[in-house]
């Protein structure tokens, strides 16, 4: 059953659950030491982490197809949250339907390892198809805004995220240490770790705001601390999960840390434009699904093309 | 039995996975009958969402009050409406002045059922709230002890508006208000009900949809 998983991937998953156990213990300890303080959000956040990581690990361990379906479902949730958040036109209901319908196709190309189609389906075909569908309906008011926002959503929530899934179908022989699942784990773990690291460094040492107009809580100290920690961890994990050399793993770590940060503040800009604090309420303690996958929308395609160019 | 299967295999996956609910004040949901749940009405999905929202063991006790001329217009729809949805058919136009149009509702409340009622009377324009009809006031006056929970729904009229057959997924808001009861006067009762739902509508952020 676990033939698609290498021993080091199993060890890494075990490590992730170890971190979760430690986090839960610390939260329980904090609650006992300071009964007067409110730790509801922290506890909710950790509980949501258990559920997310539980489902993710289950899919990874079950099979490659289950893992691809997992990412397709995440894309669906993300696109739905995005389209529920932004202004849309009543006339475009049918167009939105086709945007959703692109998700199973995109992940089917992944499943079939059809790289050529995977890489042009949304940037070329959907890009051309959806405005055409809008024109057939005939509503021209706000046409440009509608076509632009819809394509941005598809590129971010479906095209970008599907790169994480494409790691799964890359030739396993070129990555004997980790296989496809190893690269996925490398990407997801480091991206989420980078979020936490930037947050913790910022809380502990943050003074100088980095991008106050978009995200007033982000600081240079948090950003640089995150980049350093994530890159160090990227170098440690690379030989166990990826085909990257030591020097390449420095590049991978920098890409994930920098890309993760930019993805995060891009979604912050979207939320600020619309005027909401959280993108939704799907993940108690975190907010919506976009609040969780924001960093991945940049990190996934950036790491993918870096690794793909160097090794596949 | 059929109702349970229909809700378990079709309604719940559609409402909770294809759509997805953003629920506020979940603790205000009635947990026992008799009670009346009142909401704004934009889509056929409204009834299914409200029936999913209430606790699962109450499902057989939920009685959507629905237009007789619409839901009993042919045999298949009538079978579905009566046996799966357990609707209470309501005459929209009073034909016989000697008949009590609310008798079936009153009886259901006496049995401890929970009524689901849309005082706008029809789905109307998508995501626009129409004026409330006062039938609900007659019921409240007759059953002054029955709690009435106002609920505001948003997004379902985008997902499946009147006259459309294709469902387009959207996350939907479900905001539940404090239950109210009969105030002793029709005008003040209707005002507090309408204001209750309008106040809930103000709580959320609603993106433009034109």
Interface residues (C-beta under 8 A of the other chain):
Chain A: X76 X77 X80 X81 X83 X84 X85 X86 X87 X88 X89 X90 X93 X94 X96 X97 X100 X274 X275 X276 X280 X281 X282
Chain B: X20 X22 X23 X126 X155 X158 X161 X164 X166 X168 X169 X170 X171 X205 X207 X208 X209 X210
